[in-house]
Amino acid sequence: MSTAPNTAIPAANTTVIPSHPKIEEKFASTQGTAESSNGDATPVNWDSEIQLVSSLAKLQELESKIHELRQFIPAGVLEPLVPISSSNGVSSSTPVAETPPILRNELDHAVRDRLARIEQFQSMWRGPELKPVWAHATARMKEANGQLIQPTGIWERDYDVLLAELTSAEKAKEDERLREEEDAERTKVLSSEGGWAAVTERFTQRGIPGVRLIKGSNDTSMGIALARAGMIFIVEGVKDSGSADVSGWNVSSKVPPGRAPGKLEEAILDCLNSRPRKWDLSFLLDMIASYANIKQTPCAKCNRLANNAAQLPSIRRAQSTQPTKPEESKDRVFTFDAFHTACA
């Protein structure tokens, strides 16, 4: 593992406080926020390199916003006066306010806009993500007897770039781990007695209400009828060229001759065929079965059955991968949450 980066907060110049009293009040209320946020800081694993880099990236972004506000506020508040005081004269892009009340309104609008930016900055400063960072930085400075942990007082790395690199490497490791786990599961299913036929048999034995599995001409083709939803889906195994093993499962919709699949069926098919674990027949069967009560299942996010466009929740996301009876079950039993497309 690479050496964890320095966790210092680089020194910054004192922020220039604008002359407007409301803005002064906003900046004054920001001072001391770090100290007040430390009391209820969430415990964090500071031995994690990615946690350290993530925290430094947040602090780097915070300092960048401070410099933006230093330039943004004074000039922005006085912006409506520029056409009047400018020696370059008036242009179409900077017209002079026609009356004093109009000028006053423009000045008020400029101040309100700047106050909104300060409030946004305060929310970030005081947010829950930064509370443990402030607590850790305060503790480190106490350990150093108030001395700067990073003597140069400047940022030596672009921590957002470093964070992206670490996150990408972490994701690659996680993806590899998942591939290895799935390969082991797939091998176990194929080597077990009955293979894919045993998977479909165990699914049928569960007797899920409103779901009927119809066996096809072989172990890698079948139909699943959802009686309450009024839909039938066809599942067919896909084999790579030169291989006798099924590498994945494709889903299509069976509709009466002369009728095309409806929008709901198409949305469900898109979700089914873009699922993870494409090799896992057990996962697919449970996912299809989760649509059995689609006309009665509300969205897990907005808790509504139909959204404003009168659409039902057609997206499914796996909620649990734990078998119902670990000591008996040979297949995982998957449960799914329902979501509208806009809520997913």
Secondary structure, DSSP 8 states (H G I E B T S, - for coil): ------------------S-HHHHHHHHHHTTHHHHHSTT-----TT-HHHHHHHHHHHHHHHHHHHHHHHHHHHHHTGGGHHHH-TT--BTTB---SSHHHHHHHHHHHHHHHHHHHHHHHHHHHSTTTHHHHHHHHHHHHHTTT--SSTT-S--S-HHHHHHHHHHHHHHHHHHHHHHHHHHHHHHHHHSTTHHHHHHHHHHHT--TTEEEEE-SSTTEEEEEETTTTEEEEEEEEE-TT--SEEEEEEEEE--TT----HHHHHHHHHHHT-S-TT-HHHHHHHHHTTTTTTT---TTT--SS-TT-----EEEEEE---SSTTT-SS---EEEEE-TTT-
